[in-house]
Amino acid sequence: MGKSSALHDMLRLGVILMIFCAVAGLALAKTYDFTEERIAAQQEEELHRALKDAVPEAEDFETMEKDGHTVYLGRANGNLMGIVVVSEAQGYGGPIKMFVATDESGVVKKAIILSLSETPGLGMKVDDPKFLSQFEGKGPDDAFLVKKDVQAISGATVSSRAVATAVKEAVSVASSLKGSI
């Protein structure tokens, strides 16, 4: 009688746990369905804000792909105001993802860090506007080499080199579009 009762209790607890998991899974799925549109709209709004920050004079943005990069063409009254290339390079702590805004010939107008996971206090300094502003005015003819034409952040050479690489790649993509957009 003791073994049968213990088996019955285990089965009963198993069924209760299964029902609890099913209800929790259903609640999670419904929550996802409820928030999915709101999250997508918020992400779209954040993207538009970041693009406007990169090319403030643009009224709208057209999206295209070029050499594995997402490219946004910022226009106002049908005129090209700037090109924004999404570029990424491997930093010390992980990938560094950026928006690099250029003019139609590939000269950098602005560099913006979208995401990074560098060392706090050192590598995170690559997101400092003072560091990023050094890329403004650089174009396809520049080397983008740390300690040559890019001033590295002390103690964060790998991160500095990653940003320079991402900007150089974006400039290359943007300048390759010249005459075709």
URJO-V362603 format. One record per residue. N is the residue number from 0. RES is the residue in three letters. PSI is psi in degrees with one decimal (NA if undefined). OMEGA is omega as a letter, one per 30 degrees, with the letter a starting at -180 (NA if undefined). Layout:
BEGIN
n;res;psi;omega
N;RES;PSI;OMEGA
N;RES;PSI;OMEGA
END
This chain:
BEGIN
n;res;psi;omega
0;MET;-31.2;a
1;GLY;-39.8;a
2;LYS;-40.1;a
3;SER;-40.7;l
4;SER;-40.8;l
5;ALA;-40.7;l
6;LEU;-42.4;l
7;HIS;-41.9;l
8;ASP;-40.2;l
9;MET;-43.1;l
10;LEU;-43.1;l
11;ARG;-45.2;l
12;LEU;-37.7;l
13;GLY;-43.6;l
14;VAL;-43.2;l
15;ILE;-44.2;l
16;LEU;-40.7;l
17;MET;-43.3;l
18;ILE;-43.2;l
19;PHE;-45.4;l
20;CYS;-40.6;l
21;ALA;-44.4;l
22;VAL;-43.2;l
23;ALA;-41.9;l
24;GLY;-42.6;l
25;LEU;-42.7;l
26;ALA;-40.5;l
27;LEU;-42.8;l
28;ALA;-42.7;l
29;LYS;-37.8;l
30;THR;-42.9;l
31;TYR;-47.4;l
32;ASP;-41.2;a
33;PHE;-37.8;a
34;THR;-9.9;a
35;GLU;-48.6;a
36;GLU;-41.8;a
37;ARG;-41.6;l
38;ILE;-44.3;l
39;ALA;-41.9;l
40;ALA;-40.5;l
41;GLN;-40.5;l
42;GLN;-39.8;l
43;GLU;-41.1;l
44;GLU;-41.8;l
45;GLU;-39.9;l
46;LEU;-46.3;a
47;HIS;-40.7;l
48;ARG;-43.0;a
49;ALA;-38.7;l
50;LEU;-41.7;l
51;LYS;-32.8;l
52;ASP;-37.2;a
53;ALA;-41.4;a
54;VAL;80.2;a
55;PRO;-28.2;a
56;GLU;-8.8;a
57;ALA;141.0;l
58;GLU;-34.2;l
59;ASP;165.4;a
60;PHE;134.3;l
61;GLU;137.0;a
62;THR;140.1;l
63;MET;169.2;l
64;GLU;140.6;l
65;LYS;119.9;l
66;ASP;40.7;l
67;GLY;7.8;l
68;HIS;143.5;l
69;THR;132.4;a
70;VAL;134.5;l
71;TYR;126.9;l
72;LEU;113.5;a
73;GLY;124.1;a
74;ARG;153.0;l
75;ALA;125.2;a
76;ASN;35.7;l
77;GLY;-8.1;a
78;ASN;139.7;l
79;LEU;121.4;a
80;MET;-23.5;a
81;GLY;160.9;l
82;ILE;131.3;l
83;VAL;121.2;l
84;VAL;132.0;l
85;VAL;121.0;a
86;SER;152.2;a
87;GLU;142.1;l
88;ALA;157.1;a
89;GLN;116.8;l
90;GLY;-168.8;l
91;TYR;-41.1;a
92;GLY;1.3;a
93;GLY;-172.0;a
94;PRO;144.4;l
95;ILE;116.8;a
96;LYS;135.4;a
97;MET;157.2;l
98;PHE;128.7;l
99;VAL;114.8;l
100;ALA;130.9;l
101;THR;168.3;l
102;ASP;-175.1;a
103;GLU;-16.6;l
104;SER;0.0;l
105;GLY;9.3;l
106;VAL;128.8;a
107;VAL;128.8;l
108;LYS;-36.0;a
109;LYS;144.2;l
110;ALA;130.3;a
111;ILE;129.1;l
112;ILE;125.9;l
113;LEU;-42.6;l
114;SER;146.8;l
115;LEU;159.3;l
116;SER;55.1;a
117;GLU;172.9;a
118;THR;124.6;l
119;PRO;134.8;l
120;GLY;-26.7;l
121;LEU;-78.9;a
122;GLY;-28.3;a
123;MET;-15.8;a
124;LYS;-11.3;l
125;VAL;-14.1;l
126;ASP;0.5;l
127;ASP;129.1;a
128;PRO;-31.5;l
129;LYS;-41.6;l
130;PHE;-47.7;a
131;LEU;-29.9;a
132;SER;-19.6;l
133;GLN;-15.7;l
134;PHE;-18.6;a
135;GLU;130.7;a
136;GLY;-12.9;l
137;LYS;148.3;a
138;GLY;-163.9;a
139;PRO;-24.0;a
140;ASP;-5.3;l
141;ASP;153.3;a
142;ALA;-29.8;a
143;PHE;43.2;l
144;LEU;128.2;l
145;VAL;138.0;a
146;LYS;2.2;l
147;LYS;-76.8;l
148;ASP;6.9;l
149;VAL;123.1;l
150;GLN;114.9;a
151;ALA;157.6;l
152;ILE;128.3;a
153;SER;125.9;a
154;GLY;-0.2;a
155;ALA;45.9;a
156;THR;-41.2;a
157;VAL;-45.0;l
158;SER;-42.6;l
159;SER;-42.7;l
160;ARG;-37.5;l
161;ALA;-43.8;l
162;VAL;-44.8;l
163;ALA;-39.8;l
164;THR;-44.2;l
165;ALA;-41.5;l
166;VAL;-43.5;l
167;LYS;-43.0;l
168;GLU;-43.9;l
169;ALA;-41.0;l
170;VAL;-40.5;l
171;SER;-44.2;l
172;VAL;-48.1;a
173;ALA;-45.0;a
174;SER;-24.8;l
175;SER;-14.7;l
176;LEU;-13.5;a
177;LYS;129.0;l
178;GLY;-10.1;a
179;SER;0.1;a
180;ILE;NA;NA
END
